[in-house]
Amino acid sequence: MAFHTPDPDDPGAPVHRAAEGPPPSPNDVRRTLEGVIDPELRASIVELGMVRDVRVADDGEVTVKVALTTAGCPLRAQIQSDVESKVRGLRGVTDVRVEYGEMTQDEKSAVMQRARWQARENAPGTEVLPTTRVLAVASGKGGVGKSSVTVNLAAALAAQGRTVGVLDADIWGFSVPRMLGVEGRLGGSEGKIDPNEVEVANLADPSGAPGRIKVVSMGFLVDDAETALMWRGLILARALEQFLTDVRWGEMDYLLIDMPPGTGDIQMALARLLPSTELLVVTTPALAAQQVATRVADMARRSYLKVIGVIENMSAFAAPDGSRHAIFGEGGGAALAGEIDVPLLGAVPIEPGVSAGGDAGKPVAMTAPDSAAGAEFHRVAARIVDELLPPLDLSSCTARIFDLAQANLDAKDAAAR
């Protein structure tokens, strides 16, 4: 399909009079088209590879072929208008025609990858300090215990005397407030929201300062926990952005983000807003769950997020007599870790205390750290801290720089005497 400037002889049509001079070269046209931005992908149509062809006739008529991600793209009229407006401004152009084509699947994938990279590089500022390690806990589908893993890992990290944030980004299915036993609305001042907090006993050093968990969830904002939120994807992404930009998170060692299942708008928004995020994938032993979870890892890597490992939840039932029963199958966690080439960080057994603790707002990692499940959460937390995602301590780096500078100044003073 081709569109061109209406006939100037038509009294109702806009008149374009070409600036005097020879027709532009195709390269001149391409350079001009670098100023045409795809409204949805927010990048130049030239940079995105959407300009398939440019032809310039001897009489100054310019034809531009634009490849769209889909033939029915609702924004093509705006793209056409922008292309015509830019090209008409070139000296020697008498008419502009825009032709459309459709990208192949490989071309679409390449364009989306470029767009994700652009969004990542131009991420807006958030209230999450650069010294905070950000770990998103994700799953391919619901029902695998992702939220339970999130709150128990947060409790295990806080039990080391650390400050840990938990952002409940599962905005439709928020459950973190109940699992952590936190109630009440979110307060704030000076245009910022203050998270609710939970104090956690310091198991690493009983005489030391307790740990803290800072919690933000949609559950603190709705009037009734039973209220159904019927929001579309863009609104969900905007809610996540507000949780990251409008909450006064302050100093934290870690921020754990309980993601909604799947690979939707919130996942893509997180990659744009917090490009330093690393991903932890939760699955069950069932091979079907493992196959679905593979998509989450693929989404993360396409968005330039690192996947640090896999946790297999509900791995087996530990009976009182010590026997183990693979109720939900076995091998899914190891198979997923092998397929996406990351370590299997832990296998959390089925234990009544885990679900009971979640219902009571007392995570098993806090109330029963020596139980089979509690000990596994603490073991995974220790591996995160010691090996995979050590906390950043820029203050010690600053102190070392100060000491070196002071030593140099003392040496110069001594030499001058």
C-alpha positions in Angstrom: 0.0 0.0 0.0 1.3 3.4 -0.9 0.4 6.9 0.4 1.6 10.1 -1.1 1.2 13.8 -0.8 -2.2 15.0 -2.1 -2.4 16.7 -5.5 -1.5 20.4 -4.9 -4.1 21.2 -7.6 -6.8 20.0 -5.2 -8.0 23.2 -3.5 -8.6 21.3 -0.2 -5.1 19.7 -0.1 -2.1 21.1 1.6 0.4 22.6 -0.9 4.0 21.7 -0.7 6.4 23.7 -2.7 9.9 22.2 -3.1 12.8 24.3 -2.1 15.0 25.0 -5.2 17.9 22.7 -5.9 18.7 19.2 -7.1 16.9 16.2 -5.5 18.5 14.9 -2.3 20.4 11.6 -2.3 19.0 8.5 -0.7 21.6 8.9 2.1 20.4 12.5 2.7 16.8 11.1 3.1 18.0 8.4 5.5 19.8 10.9 7.7 16.7 13.0 7.8 14.6 10.0 8.7 16.7 9.4 11.8 14.6 12.1 13.3 11.4 10.0 12.9 10.7 8.2 16.2 8.5 5.2 16.5 5.9 6.3 19.0 5.7 2.9 20.7 9.3 1.7 20.6 10.7 5.2 21.2 13.6 4.9 18.9 14.5 6.1 15.4 12.9 4.1 12.6 16.3 4.1 10.9 18.0 2.8 14.1 15.3 0.1 14.5 15.9 -1.0 10.9 12.4 -0.1 9.8 13.4 1.9 6.7 13.6 -0.9 4.2 14.2 1.2 1.0 14.6 4.8 -0.2 14.2 5.8 -3.8 14.6 9.3 -5.2 13.3 10.1 -8.7 14.9 12.6 -11.1 11.9 14.9 -10.7 12.4 15.0 -6.9 9.7 12.5 -5.9 10.9 10.4 -2.8 9.5 7.0 -2.0 10.2 5.5 1.4 9.4 1.9 2.2 8.8 1.3 5.9 8.6 -2.2 7.4 6.2 -2.4 10.3 6.1 -5.0 13.1 2.6 -5.7 12.0 0.6 -4.7 8.9 -2.2 -3.4 11.0 0.0 -1.2 13.2 -2.4 1.5 14.6 0.5 4.1 14.7 1.4 3.8 11.0 -0.6 7.0 10.2 1.6 9.0 12.6 4.7 7.4 11.2 3.6 8.3 7.7 2.9 11.9 8.7 6.3 12.2 10.4 8.1 10.7 7.5 6.4 13.0 5.0 7.0 16.1 7.2 10.7 15.4 7.6 11.4 14.5 4.0 9.5 17.5 2.6 11.8 19.7 4.4 14.7 18.6 2.2 15.8 20.8 -0.7 14.6 19.5 -4.1 11.8 17.2 -2.9 8.6 17.6 -4.9 6.5 14.7 -3.5 6.7 12.0 -0.9 5.3 8.5 -1.0 5.3 6.1 1.9 5.0 2.4 1.2 4.5 -0.3 3.9 5.8 -3.8 4.3 5.8 -6.2 7.3 8.8 -7.5 9.1 9.7 -11.2 9.3 9.6 -12.8 12.7 13.4 -12.6 13.0 13.3 -8.9 12.1 10.6 -8.3 14.7 12.8 -10.0 17.4 15.8 -7.9 16.4 13.7 -4.7 16.6 12.3 -5.6 20.0 15.8 -6.4 21.3 17.1 -3.0 20.1 14.1 -1.3 21.7 14.6 -3.1 25.0 18.3 -2.0 25.0 17.3 1.6 24.3 14.8 1.5 27.2 17.3 0.0 29.5 19.9 2.6 28.7 17.4 5.5 29.2 15.9 4.2 32.4 14.3 6.9 34.6 15.7 7.5 38.1 14.2 5.6 41.0 14.4 5.9 44.8 16.4 2.6 44.9 19.9 3.5 45.8 22.8 2.2 43.6 24.2 0.3 46.6 21.1 -1.9 46.8 21.3 -5.3 45.3 18.0 -6.0 43.4 16.7 -9.5 43.0 13.5 -10.3 41.2 11.8 -13.6 42.2 9.9 -14.9 39.1 8.1 -17.9 37.9 6.6 -19.1 34.6 3.2 -19.8 36.1 1.3 -19.3 39.3 1.0 -21.8 42.1 4.6 -22.7 42.5 5.1 -20.8 45.8 7.0 -17.8 44.4 5.7 -15.4 47.1 6.5 -17.9 49.8 10.1 -18.1 48.6 10.3 -14.3 48.4 9.2 -13.6 52.0 11.3 -16.5 53.4 14.4 -15.4 51.6 13.8 -11.8 52.8 13.4 -13.1 56.4 16.6 -15.2 56.1 18.6 -12.2 54.8 17.2 -9.9 57.4 18.1 -12.5 60.1 21.7 -11.7 59.3 21.1 -8.2 60.6 20.5 -6.7 57.2 17.9 -4.3 55.8 15.9 -5.9 53.1 13.1 -4.4 51.0 10.2 -6.5 49.6 8.2 -5.0 46.7 5.1 -7.0 46.0 4.9 -6.4 42.3 2.2 -9.1 41.8 -0.3 -6.3 41.8 -3.3 -8.4 40.8 -2.5 -11.3 43.3 -0.7 -9.5 46.2 -0.1 -11.8 49.1 3.1 -10.5 50.7 1.4 -8.4 53.5 -0.5 -11.5 54.8 2.6 -13.7 54.6 4.7 -11.2 56.6 1.9 -10.3 59.0 1.9 -6.6 58.1 -1.2 -4.5 58.2 -2.0 -0.8 57.8 -2.0 1.8 55.1 1.2 3.3 53.7 2.1 6.7 55.2 4.4 9.3 53.7 5.6 12.9 53.8 7.1 15.5 51.4 5.5 13.8 48.4 7.1 10.4 49.1 5.6 7.1 50.4 7.1 5.4 53.4 7.2 1.6 53.4 5.8 -0.5 56.3 8.5 -2.3 58.3 9.0 -5.6 60.1 11.7 -6.2 62.6 13.6 -9.5 62.4 15.7 -11.0 65.2 19.4 -11.2 64.3 20.2 -14.9 64.3 23.7 -14.3 63.1 24.5 -12.1 66.0 21.9 -12.2 68.8 23.6 -9.3 70.6 23.7 -7.2 67.4 21.1 -4.9 65.8 18.0 -6.6 64.5 17.3 -6.9 60.8 14.5 -5.0 59.0 12.2 -5.8 56.2 10.7 -2.8 54.4 7.4 -3.8 52.6 5.4 -2.1 49.9 2.4 -3.8 48.3 -0.9 -2.9 46.6 -2.5 -4.7 49.6 -1.7 -1.6 51.7 -3.5 0.7 49.2 -6.8 -1.1 48.5 -9.7 -0.7 50.9 -10.5 -4.4 51.0 -8.1 -7.3 50.4 -10.9 -9.1 48.6 -11.2 -6.3 46.0 -10.5 -7.4 42.4 -8.1 -5.1 40.6 -9.1 -5.1 36.9 -6.2 -3.2 35.5 -4.7 -3.4 32.1 -1.0 -4.0 31.5 0.1 -0.3 31.0 -1.6 0.7 34.3 0.2 -2.2 36.1 3.5 -1.1 34.7 2.8 2.5 35.9 2.0 1.2 39.4 5.4 -0.6 39.5 7.1 2.6 38.3 5.4 4.6 41.2 6.5 2.0 43.7 10.1 2.5 42.6 10.1 6.2 42.1 7.7 7.5 44.8 8.6 5.2 47.7 11.3 6.4 50.1 13.2 3.1 50.2 16.4 4.5 51.8 19.4 2.4 52.7 18.9 -1.3 51.9 21.3 -4.2 51.4 18.8 -6.0 49.2 15.5 -5.4 47.4 13.5 -8.5 46.6 10.7 -8.1 44.1 7.9 -10.6 44.1 7.0 -10.7 40.4 3.7 -11.7 38.9 3.9 -15.0 37.0 4.7 -15.1 33.3 6.3 -12.6 30.9 4.1 -9.6 30.8 4.2 -5.8 31.0 5.5 -5.7 34.6 8.5 -7.8 33.7 9.4 -5.6 30.8 8.8 -2.4 32.9 11.2 -3.8 35.6 13.9 -4.3 33.0 13.5 -0.7 31.9 13.3 0.8 35.4 15.9 -1.2 37.2 18.4 -2.6 34.6 20.7 -3.8 37.4 18.1 -6.3 38.5 19.1 -10.0 38.6 16.5 -12.8 38.4 15.9 -15.9 40.5 13.5 -18.4 38.9 11.2 -20.5 41.1 9.8 -23.8 39.8 8.4 -27.1 41.1 9.7 -30.6 40.4 7.1 -31.1 37.7 8.6 -31.0 34.3 5.6 -29.1 32.9 6.4 -26.2 35.3 10.0 -26.4 34.3 9.2 -26.0 30.6 7.0 -22.9 31.3 9.7 -21.3 33.6 12.2 -21.5 30.7 10.3 -18.6 29.0 10.9 -16.4 32.1 14.6 -16.9 31.7 14.5 -16.2 28.0 12.5 -13.0 28.6 15.1 -11.9 31.2 18.0 -12.4 28.9 16.3 -10.7 26.0 15.9 -7.7 28.4 19.6 -7.9 29.4 18.9 -9.1 32.9 21.1 -11.8 34.5 19.5 -15.0 35.8 21.5 -16.0 38.9 19.8 -19.4 39.7 16.9 -21.6 40.2 15.0 -22.6 43.3 12.9 -25.8 43.3 10.0 -25.4 45.6 7.8 -28.2 47.0 10.6 -30.6 46.0 9.5 -33.5 48.3 7.4 -34.1 51.4 9.6 -34.8 54.5 7.6 -37.3 56.6 8.1 -37.4 60.4 9.9 -40.7 60.1 12.5 -39.1 57.9 11.3 -40.6 54.6 10.8 -38.4 51.6 8.0 -38.5 49.1 8.1 -36.8 45.7 4.5 -35.8 45.5 4.8 -33.4 42.6 7.4 -35.4 40.7 11.1 -34.8 40.7 13.9 -33.4 38.5 12.2 -30.2 37.3 14.5 -27.8 39.1 17.7 -29.5 38.0 16.4 -29.8 34.4 15.5 -26.1 34.3 18.9 -25.1 35.8 20.7 -27.2 33.2 18.7 -25.9 30.3 19.3 -22.2 31.1 22.8 -22.9 32.4 22.6 -21.5 35.9 23.0 -23.2 39.3 20.2 -24.9 41.2 20.4 -22.9 44.4 18.2 -25.0 46.6 15.3 -27.5 46.9 12.7 -26.5 49.5 10.8 -29.5 50.8 7.1 -29.6 51.4 6.6 -28.8 55.0 3.3 -27.9 56.8 5.0 -25.1 58.7 5.7 -23.2 55.4 2.1 -22.8 54.4 1.0 -22.4 58.1 3.6 -19.7 58.6 2.5 -17.9 55.5 -1.1 -17.9 56.6 -0.2 -16.7 60.1 2.2 -14.0 58.9 5.2 -15.8 60.4 7.6 -17.1 57.8 9.2 -20.4 58.7 12.6 -18.8 58.1 11.9 -16.6 61.1 10.0 -19.0 63.4 11.6 -22.3 62.6 15.0 -21.6 61.1 16.3 -25.1 62.0 13.4 -27.0 60.2 14.1 -28.6 56.9 12.5 -25.8 54.9 13.8 -23.0 57.2 17.3 -24.3 57.0 17.1 -24.5 53.2 16.0 -20.9 53.0 18.9 -19.8 55.2 21.3 -21.8 53.2 20.2 -20.2 49.9 20.3 -16.7 51.5 23.9 -17.4 52.7 24.9 -18.4 49.2 23.4 -15.3 47.7 25.3 -13.1 50.2 28.6 -15.0 50.1 28.8 -16.0 46.5 26.2 -14.9 44.0 25.2 -11.3 44.9 27.3 -10.0 47.8 26.1 -6.8 49.3 27.8 -3.6 48.1 29.7 -1.6 50.7 30.7 1.6 49.1 31.4 3.2 52.4 34.3 1.0 53.0 35.7 1.8 49.5 35.3 5.5 50.3 37.1 5.0 53.6 40.0 3.3 51.9 40.2 6.1 49.3 40.2 8.6 52.1 42.9 6.7 54.0 45.1 6.6 50.9 44.6 10.3 50.2 45.5 11.1 53.9 48.6 8.9 53.7 49.8 10.7 50.6 49.2 14.1 52.2 51.1 13.1 55.3 54.0 11.8 53.2 54.1 15.1 51.3 54.1 17.1 54.6 56.9 14.9 55.9 59.0 15.4 52.8 58.5 19.2 53.0 59.8 19.5 56.5 
